[in-house]
Amino acid sequence: MGNGRRLIRGAFILTAAGLLTRMIGFFYRIFLSHAIGAEGMGIYQLIFPLNMLCYALTVMGIQTAISRFVSAKMALDDPQGANSTFAVGTLYSLALSGVTAWAMYRFAPFLSEKILMEPRTLPMLRLMAYSIPMGVIHTCVSGYFFARKKTGLPAASQLLEQTARVAATYLAYTVILSKGLEPTPVIAVIGLLCGELVSMLFSLAVITWNLQTQDFSLVSIRRPFKILKDILPMSAPVTANRVLLTLLNSVEAILIPSRLRLAGLDATQALSIYGTLNGMAMPLVLFPSTITSAVSVMLLPSVSEAQARGNMRTIRWTVGSTLKYCLLLGIFSTGIFFFYGPRLGVCLFHNSTAGLFIRTLSFICPFLYMDATLSSILQGLGKTGLCFINNTLGVSLRIFMVIFVVPFQGIQGYLWGLLASELVLAALNIGALRHYCQLQFDTICWLLKPAIAMGIALGSTLFFSNILRVFHSLPAIVSLGIEMCVCSALYLAILACMGIILPQADL
């Protein structure tokens, strides 16, 4: 099977699992927004920068190194070397996670009161500490199978994790209600912990069976410190990148509620606005990125393998195709979220503010979906330092807007910062790939024609929606769903007529 087909097949499996997972997660978010309210969502969102910081310190760089080295060694027909790299990287990451989890639990009171400035996050941080080693094992195993282009197993693990999380949260919610108590954001962290536990057990079972079938054991590893010495130069820049970005994101998350208070809101209103943005509007806008996330996961090992073989033609085809389809998806999402954003906010979350946020965030979609995939390609090419610089500039711009614009413009200033940040990051990544891969950017086919197609589709759907309004008995969510499906079908049909989404030759 050619590289193009393997990439598409792997991305399709991950996309299918990702869409199902995101769909479950999407309704889960709706459930949480009703169960703990907008303020509770804001408190729950406060812990995630620390959660991401722990994973950045312990596993993100190691997973990237595992994926890159395993794929390169398999391309050179060295399965034992690939397995040794995975084992050494995972053990090192697991040791780091143990120290990090202990520190999180030990210093949870300080973190909740002095850093997050919200004492109600204390029990959540302590529960979250237990999930860190579990998530590390799951992440390393997924990186190994992504490198081997066996995406079905990580996809199944992803679904199991999400299902267990939702089930555990709902069970905790039911138990608390039965005792006459008020549900708190802690129920969501209980779900997170249970999801990681189930995913870890599944990943351990799968990787143990896989390694046994290859007659591999830990005692067969030769020169483990040499392997670790090879891994660290690749993982260190990625880890530094992730840590700095997570620290900057943490600063951003902590600053937003306080800067909103300077704009005239009280503490409850500030947390509610923050919860509405990051707990309701942003997850919906990120929903289509399931596709680009799946492609990103497959791109790093595929590009690394092509680079190991010196196949620049494959790299150039991969970059061009990825950029094209990210823009097609992004332009479609911009039209959908701008046109239907206010109705989506009311129908799904019963929150008109969420609808306004969705409409404003619609403009970042093309750049948001591109940036993850382009960064993955640059990492696959070994340009981790450049990714670090580009991402740092993007986040720094957002923090600048939070500090200096939000106190005067409110949350709208932060939304402007998001758009400016994604624009800058996209420009930097595209510029880098044009330099390294001689990428040719097709403005007409990748931007102009899709924008025209989306405009025609939205205009035609508006006419169709007037017909639907005759049937007053249709629920609002059903009518909205039908309109969006019609718009999607028209957009794809117009692109097909323009010859933009025709199949490309396999490489």
MOGIRA-V694376 format. One record per residue. N is the residue number from 1. PSI is psi in whole degrees, -180 to 180 (NA if undefined). OMEGA is omega in radians with two decimals (NA if undefined). Layout:
n | psi | omega
N | PSI | OMEGA
N | PSI | OMEGA
This chain:
n | psi | omega
1 | 132 | -3.11
2 | 166 | -3.11
3 | -41 | -3.13
4 | -45 | -3.13
5 | -38 | 3.10
6 | -41 | 3.11
7 | -47 | -3.12
8 | -42 | -3.13
9 | -47 | 3.13
10 | -42 | 3.12
11 | -35 | 3.13
12 | -43 | 3.13
13 | -47 | -3.13
14 | -36 | 3.12
15 | -44 | 3.13
16 | -46 | 3.11
17 | -40 | -3.13
18 | -41 | 3.12
19 | -43 | 3.11
20 | -42 | 3.12
21 | -45 | 3.13
22 | -36 | 3.13
23 | -45 | 3.07
24 | -46 | -3.14
25 | -33 | -3.14
26 | -48 | 3.10
27 | -29 | 3.06
28 | -42 | 3.10
29 | -41 | 3.10
30 | -44 | 3.11
31 | -46 | -3.14
32 | -40 | -3.12
33 | -32 | 3.09
34 | -33 | -3.06
35 | -43 | -3.05
36 | -4 | 3.06
37 | 172 | -3.10
38 | -39 | 3.12
39 | -42 | 3.10
40 | -39 | 3.08
41 | -38 | 3.12
42 | -41 | 3.10
43 | -43 | 3.14
44 | -40 | -3.13
45 | -24 | -3.10
46 | -29 | -3.06
47 | -15 | -3.00
48 | -35 | 3.04
49 | -39 | 3.08
50 | -38 | 3.09
51 | -46 | 3.13
52 | -33 | 3.10
53 | -41 | 3.12
54 | -44 | 3.13
55 | -34 | 3.09
56 | -40 | -3.14
57 | -34 | -2.92
58 | -31 | -2.92
59 | -25 | -3.01
60 | -47 | 3.12
61 | -38 | 3.13
62 | -41 | 3.13
63 | -42 | 3.11
64 | -44 | 3.13
65 | -43 | 3.10
66 | -48 | -3.10
67 | -43 | -3.09
68 | -46 | -3.07
69 | -38 | 3.12
70 | -44 | 3.14
71 | -39 | 3.13
72 | -42 | -3.13
73 | -36 | 3.09
74 | -34 | 3.08
75 | -28 | 3.11
76 | 12 | 3.09
77 | 51 | 3.12
78 | 72 | -3.08
79 | -35 | 3.13
80 | -38 | 3.06
81 | -39 | 3.11
82 | -44 | 3.14
83 | -39 | 3.12
84 | -41 | 3.10
85 | -44 | 3.12
86 | -47 | -3.07
87 | -46 | -3.12
88 | -45 | 3.14
89 | -41 | -3.12
90 | -43 | 3.13
91 | -42 | 3.09
92 | -45 | 3.14
93 | -38 | 3.14
94 | -38 | 3.09
95 | -43 | 3.09
96 | -39 | -3.09
97 | -34 | 3.10
98 | -45 | 3.11
99 | -43 | -3.11
100 | -42 | 3.13
101 | -42 | 3.10
102 | -44 | -3.13
103 | -40 | 3.12
104 | -45 | -3.13
105 | -44 | -3.06
106 | -41 | -3.05
107 | 18 | 3.13
108 | -42 | 3.11
109 | -44 | 3.12
110 | -45 | -3.10
111 | -41 | -3.09
112 | -39 | -3.04
113 | -40 | -3.02
114 | -32 | -3.10
115 | -57 | -3.14
116 | -19 | 3.14
117 | 38 | 3.12
118 | 93 | -3.08
119 | -24 | -3.11
120 | -10 | 3.11
121 | -6 | -3.07
122 | -56 | 3.14
123 | -28 | 3.13
124 | -42 | 3.13
125 | -40 | -3.11
126 | -38 | 3.06
127 | -41 | -3.11
128 | -31 | -3.12
129 | -37 | -3.12
130 | -25 | -3.06
131 | -14 | -3.01
132 | -52 | 3.11
133 | -34 | 3.11
134 | -46 | 3.14
135 | -32 | 3.12
136 | -46 | 3.13
137 | -47 | -3.14
138 | -43 | -3.08
139 | -43 | 3.14
140 | -42 | 3.12
141 | -42 | 3.11
142 | -43 | 3.12
143 | -38 | 3.11
144 | -47 | -3.10
145 | -31 | 3.05
146 | -42 | 3.13
147 | -34 | 3.11
148 | 0 | -3.12
149 | 31 | 3.03
150 | 80 | -2.98
151 | -14 | -3.10
152 | -39 | -3.10
153 | -48 | 3.04
154 | -34 | 3.12
155 | -43 | 3.10
156 | -39 | 3.11
157 | -40 | 3.12
158 | -44 | 3.12
159 | -42 | 3.11
160 | -43 | -3.13
161 | -47 | -3.10
162 | -42 | 3.14
163 | -45 | 3.13
164 | -38 | 3.13
165 | -48 | -3.12
166 | -44 | -3.12
167 | -44 | -3.12
168 | -40 | 3.12
169 | -44 | -3.14
170 | -39 | 3.11
171 | -45 | 3.11
172 | -41 | 3.12
173 | -44 | -3.14
174 | -43 | 3.14
175 | -44 | -3.14
176 | -43 | 3.11
177 | -38 | -3.12
178 | -24 | 3.11
179 | 6 | 3.10
180 | 21 | -3.13
181 | 165 | 3.13
182 | 126 | 3.11
183 | 140 | 3.12
184 | 169 | 3.12
185 | -13 | 3.13
186 | -31 | -3.12
187 | -33 | 3.14
188 | -36 | 3.13
189 | -33 | 3.03
190 | -43 | 3.09
191 | -42 | 3.12
192 | -44 | -3.13
193 | -45 | -3.14
194 | -38 | 3.11
195 | -45 | 3.12
196 | -36 | 3.14
197 | -48 | -3.14
198 | -44 | -3.13
199 | -40 | 3.13
200 | -45 | -3.13
201 | -42 | 3.11
202 | -45 | -3.13
203 | -42 | 3.12
204 | -43 | -3.13
205 | -43 | -3.09
206 | -47 | -3.07
207 | -34 | 3.09
208 | -45 | 3.11
209 | -42 | -3.10
210 | -45 | -3.11
211 | -34 | 3.11
212 | -36 | 3.13
213 | -20 | 3.11
214 | 11 | 3.13
215 | 43 | -3.14
216 | 138 | 3.05
217 | 165 | -3.09
218 | -33 | -3.11
219 | -15 | -3.13
220 | -3 | -3.14
221 | 128 | 3.12
222 | 132 | 3.09
223 | 62 | -3.10
224 | -34 | -3.13
225 | -30 | 3.04
226 | -41 | 3.10
227 | -45 | 3.13
228 | -37 | 3.11
229 | -33 | 3.09
230 | -36 | -3.09
231 | -43 | -2.99
232 | -42 | 3.11
233 | -29 | 3.10
234 | -40 | -3.05
235 | -30 | -3.04
236 | -49 | 3.11
237 | -37 | 3.11
238 | -43 | 3.10
239 | -46 | 3.12
240 | -41 | 3.10
241 | -51 | -3.10
242 | -43 | -3.11
243 | -48 | -3.13
244 | -44 | 3.14
245 | -40 | 3.13
246 | -39 | 3.07
247 | -43 | 3.11
248 | -41 | 3.09
249 | -35 | 3.09
250 | -45 | 3.09
251 | -43 | 3.13
252 | -48 | -3.11
253 | -37 | 3.14
254 | -37 | -3.09
255 | -35 | -3.01
256 | -53 | 3.13
257 | -40 | -3.11
258 | -39 | 3.11
259 | -31 | 3.05
260 | -33 | 3.08
261 | -34 | 3.06
262 | -24 | 3.11
263 | -1 | 3.06
264 | 2 | -3.14
265 | 152 | 3.02
266 | 177 | -3.03
267 | -42 | -3.13
268 | -44 | 3.12
269 | -40 | -3.13
270 | -45 | 3.12
271 | -36 | 3.13
272 | -43 | 3.10
273 | -44 | 3.14
274 | -41 | 3.11
275 | -38 | 3.12
276 | -41 | -3.12
277 | -53 | -3.02
278 | -17 | -3.14
279 | -17 | -3.10
280 | -62 | -3.03
281 | -49 | -3.07
282 | -44 | 3.10
283 | -34 | 3.12
284 | -44 | 3.13
285 | -33 | 3.14
286 | -9 | -3.07
287 | -47 | 3.13
288 | -19 | -3.13
289 | -3 | 3.01
290 | -41 | -3.12
291 | -49 | -3.11
292 | -31 | 3.09
293 | -42 | 3.12
294 | -42 | 3.12
295 | -40 | -3.13
296 | -42 | -3.13
297 | -39 | -3.12
298 | -25 | -3.04
299 | -41 | -3.05
300 | -55 | 3.11
301 | -35 | -3.13
302 | -43 | 3.12
303 | -40 | 3.11
304 | -42 | 3.13
305 | -44 | 3.13
306 | -38 | 3.12
307 | -39 | 3.12
308 | -32 | -3.14
309 | -1 | 3.14
310 | 27 | -3.08
311 | 83 | -3.12
312 | -28 | 3.13
313 | -42 | 3.11
314 | -41 | 3.14
315 | -44 | -3.12
316 | -41 | 3.10
317 | -42 | -3.13
318 | -46 | -3.13
319 | -47 | -3.12
320 | -46 | -3.13
321 | -41 | -3.14
322 | -48 | -3.13
323 | -42 | -3.14
324 | -51 | -3.05
325 | -27 | 3.02
326 | -40 | 3.11
327 | -40 | 3.10
328 | -44 | 3.12
329 | -41 | -3.11
330 | -41 | 3.12
331 | -40 | 3.07
332 | -46 | -3.11
333 | -37 | 3.09
334 | -47 | 3.13
335 | -45 | -3.11
336 | -50 | -3.06
337 | -32 | 3.09
338 | -44 | -3.06
339 | -40 | -3.03
340 | 0 | -3.06
341 | -53 | -3.13
342 | -40 | 3.12
343 | -36 | 3.10
344 | -41 | 3.13
345 | -42 | -3.12
346 | -44 | -3.07
347 | -40 | -3.03
348 | -40 | -3.03
349 | -5 | -3.06
350 | 42 | -3.05
351 | 108 | -3.10
352 | -30 | 3.10
353 | -40 | 3.08
354 | -40 | 3.12
355 | -41 | 3.11
356 | -38 | 3.09
357 | -41 | -3.14
358 | -44 | 3.13
359 | -45 | -3.12
360 | -42 | -3.12
361 | -15 | -3.09
362 | -30 | -3.06
363 | -17 | -3.13
364 | -8 | -3.00
365 | -51 | -3.10
366 | -38 | -3.09
367 | -38 | -3.14
368 | -44 | -3.11
369 | -31 | 3.13
370 | -40 | -2.92
371 | -40 | -3.13
372 | -43 | -3.10
373 | -40 | 3.14
374 | -38 | 3.08
375 | -38 | 3.12
376 | -41 | 3.11
377 | -44 | 3.14
378 | -38 | 3.09
379 | -38 | 3.09
380 | -30 | 3.09
381 | 0 | 3.14
382 | 10 | -3.11
383 | 53 | -3.08
384 | -34 | 3.12
385 | -40 | 3.12
386 | -41 | 3.07
387 | -41 | 3.14
388 | -48 | -3.12
389 | -47 | -3.11
390 | -48 | -3.11
391 | -37 | 3.12
392 | -42 | 3.11
393 | -41 | -3.13
394 | -47 | -3.13
395 | -38 | 3.12
396 | -37 | 3.10
397 | -40 | 3.11
398 | -43 | -3.14
399 | -39 | 3.07
400 | -44 | -3.14
401 | -38 | 3.13
402 | -44 | -3.06
403 | -44 | -2.94
404 | -19 | -3.07
405 | -40 | -3.09
406 | -40 | 3.13
407 | -22 | -3.13
408 | -34 | -3.07
409 | -4 | -3.11
410 | -154 | -3.07
411 | -23 | 3.11
412 | -34 | 3.09
413 | -36 | 3.10
414 | -39 | 3.12
415 | -38 | 3.04
416 | -39 | 3.11
417 | -39 | 3.08
418 | -46 | -3.12
419 | -46 | -3.13
420 | -40 | -3.13
421 | -47 | -3.13
422 | -35 | 3.09
423 | -47 | -3.13
424 | -45 | -3.11
425 | -42 | 3.12
426 | -43 | -3.14
427 | -42 | -3.14
428 | -44 | -3.12
429 | -43 | 3.12
430 | -42 | 3.11
431 | -40 | 3.13
432 | -43 | -3.11
433 | -32 | 3.05
434 | -33 | -3.14
435 | -45 | -3.04
436 | -29 | -3.04
437 | 3 | -3.05
438 | 44 | -3.12
439 | 133 | 3.07
440 | 117 | -3.10
441 | 118 | -3.11
442 | 92 | -3.05
443 | -40 | -3.06
444 | -50 | -3.07
445 | -27 | -3.06
446 | -21 | -3.10
447 | -57 | -2.99
448 | -53 | -3.11
449 | -44 | 3.07
450 | -37 | 3.11
451 | -41 | 3.09
452 | -43 | 3.13
453 | -41 | -3.14
454 | -38 | 3.09
455 | -43 | 3.11
456 | -43 | -3.13
457 | -43 | 3.14
458 | -41 | 3.11
459 | -43 | 3.12
460 | -37 | 3.14
461 | -35 | 3.10
462 | -41 | 3.09
463 | -42 | 3.13
464 | -37 | -3.11
465 | -31 | 3.09
466 | -33 | 3.08
467 | -41 | -3.12
468 | -32 | -3.09
469 | -14 | 3.06
470 | -33 | -3.12
471 | 82 | -3.05
472 | -16 | -3.07
473 | -15 | -3.13
474 | 132 | 3.05
475 | 152 | -3.08
476 | -40 | -3.10
477 | -33 | 3.12
478 | -46 | 3.12
479 | -43 | 3.12
480 | -42 | 3.13
481 | -42 | 3.13
482 | -44 | -3.13
483 | -43 | -3.13
484 | -36 | 3.09
485 | -41 | 3.11
486 | -45 | 3.14
487 | -42 | 3.14
488 | -45 | -3.13
489 | -42 | 3.13
490 | -41 | 3.14
491 | -47 | 3.13
492 | -41 | -3.13
493 | -41 | -3.13
494 | -41 | 3.10
495 | -39 | 3.11
496 | -42 | 3.11
497 | -32 | 3.11
498 | -9 | -3.13
499 | 24 | -3.06
500 | -29 | -3.08
501 | 30 | 3.07
502 | 147 | 3.11
503 | 145 | 3.11
504 | 159 | -3.12
505 | 143 | 3.08
506 | 151 | -3.12
507 | NA | NA
